[in-house]
Amino acid sequence: MSVTLGAGFAHAQQAIDTEKELEKYRQMMSDPMSNPGFLNVDRGEVLWAQKRGAKNVSLEGCDLGEGPGKLEGAYAKLPRFFADTGKVMDLEQRLKHCMDTIQGLDTADIVKRRFGRVGQTSDMEDLVAFIANKSSGMKFSVPLSHPKEKEAFAIGQELFFRRSDFQDFSCATCHAEESKRIRLQALPQLNKPGKDAQATMGSWPTYRVSQSQTRTMQHRLWDCYRQMRSPEPVYLSEGLTALTLYLVKQAEGGEIQVPSIKR
């Protein structure tokens, strides 16, 4: 019994020490000159102002909720309802809408390159990094006044707790208990408002060292479903937007610091 307890204590201490070292690494890499995620920010800034598509115009007329071309604070209030589409949209959905309608851009290739990899950049990841960075230092304050926003929140909450597929997993399986871990990885508790949700949502988009890529929340949720061995969620689907709205609402009042850096 004492051997078992000792081993358990050693494992717990190792996890704590590992997390401390990872936090030191994150702090070292948080400077824009050290974090590769800021390369995405720079590319996104160019893409925002670049004239493209059949109409040969830039995205600077795109309304992300604060008015055409206004970026400061827009990410902090997304997802939200947009009257011109009659839908609740997250940032990537809204960007595709603006590419389609304002620029007249063929977005098939944009969607194909939605997730970057070695030798292939992603316009979406670059644009999200640039726009989200404009809300750094601000706090999440997503509206929940329109009936469609309330409906999307309820759907997102249902999706968070809904078990599915052959492993019978849900988001809540990993993220509805305090101080839960997978191996050495701490799992944030996201089923209630508070610091875990704030720290988690406030750090996306993030540069993933293990993937050498900057990732958005669309990718994070896609990867979660992949790890649950569930069918791949459709990119820019209303379901992913609803789940994102639920999670961002849990992070209400949390400060945004992006792009961050993670393992």
C-alpha positions, 0 to 999 in steps of 0.5 A: 500500500505504501509503495502504491501511495508513494508512486502516486505521489511521485506521479502527481509531483512529476505532473506539477513539475512538468506543468511548471516547466511548460509554463516557463516555456510559454512565458519565454515564447510569449514575446512577439519576437519569439512566438511563431504565431505572430508570423500568422498575424503578419500574413493575416494583416496582408490578406485583410488589405489585399484586393482579391476575387471577382470584385477585386476588393479587400476585406476591409469592408467586412462587418464583423459585428462592430461595423465595416472594417472595425476589428478592435474588440470584434473577436471578443464578441463572437460568435454573434447574430448577424442580421444580414445572414439571419444566423449566428456566426463565428469569425471563420464563418463570417470571414467566408461570408465576406469573401463570398459576398464582398470580394466575390472570391472562390473560397473552395481553395480557402476551405481546402486549406482551412488547416495549415501544414508543412509547406501549406499556409492557411488563409483562415488561420492567418486572418483569425490570428490577425483579427483575434490579436486586435482583441488582445487585452480585452475581455470576452463579452458575447451577446446573448440577447437575440433569440437565435443567440439563445438558441445557439447557446442551448444547442452548444450546451447540448452538444457539450454533454451529448455522448455519441459514437462507439466510445460513448464520449462527450466533451464533458467526459474530459472537461466536466470535472475539476483537476482532471488529467490525461497522462501529464496533460491538465484538462480544463473544466469547461462545464461551468463559468470561471477561470478554467474556461477563461484561460482556455478560450482566452488563449485561442488561436494559439501556436501549437509547438507539437504541430508547428502551426497556429490553430484556431478554435475550429481546429481545436474542436475538430481535433477533439472529435477526432480524438473521440473517434467521432465522425469529422465535424463539418468545417464552418458548421452551425453545430461547431459555432453553437458549441463555440458560443457555449464555451465562450459564454463560459469564459465571459469576462476572461481576458484574451491574450492571443496568439498564445503558445501551447505544446 
